[in-house]
Amino acid sequence: MDTLDQQFHRLHQDGLLILTNVADAAGARIVEQLGCKAVATSSAAVAWAHGYADGNALPLERLVSTVESIARVISLPLTVDIEAGYSDDLTRVAEVIDAVIAAGAVGINIEDGASPPELLARKIEIARQVAERREVKLFINARTDVYLKGLVPAEDRVAETLKRAALYQSAGADGLFAAGVSAEYEIAALCHGTPLPVNVLGLPGLPSPEALKALGVRRLSAGSGIAEFLYGAMAGLAKSFLETGKLDSSHLKAFTYGEVNALLKPAVNA
């Protein structure tokens, strides 16, 4: 029987792997029961659940406890979003990756953000070395923020993303997460321009799963979207209960990513 790491790699070979990112063990069990083929964390959702804003602020021990609790209750491959490795110090990045593998992860997302792509390439090399020492075939999904953060003019986005894809592949990446791309012609160009399985983010305006599959996409992620709706639903239910003493779910709406992240700025007296 294939090990979990082998299973996770195989899930990217054919079809479209849909990942409904979660924040905790209960969420992981829910999506497992719903038929998900693997479990993925949302870095934002995990950070928010522990009282931290998204953005490389979550303490390693909180991340590890979350990974351990999820791995304890599921029988599926688990991939963990580790943001930018929570540090630019390569020794520290190695510690983070080693810890999440030890806790049960067989895949990671790691992102470049606004930093030079060469830095992420070095982090990917470190991740591969750590995984080999652990004897785990870690699936390294390299996320580039060319689209999400508008790092280059719109007309240069495809070329810049493919340039980074080649760099990250040579460093040891197994997948490319082009978060924020939504236009069909750009998605097609990315899928044809790199041998890496392409991952897209489920944002408004994205083509249907059937269309994505036809374009060559191999992975679709919910990101923090589910958590954003859950916080909005919580606020709506709480407001209704405070005002009427009853739970009224008729006016539920999602919070935005920015609204949730802003809630978790440290208190003045913290």
Helices and strands as residue ranges (DSSP letters): H 4-10, E 17-19, H 25-33, E 39-40, H 43-49, H 60-73, E 78-81, H 90-103, E 107-111, H 117-134, E 139-144, G 154-156, H 157-171, E 175-178, H 184-193, E 198-201, H 209-215, E 219-221, H 225-244, H 257-263
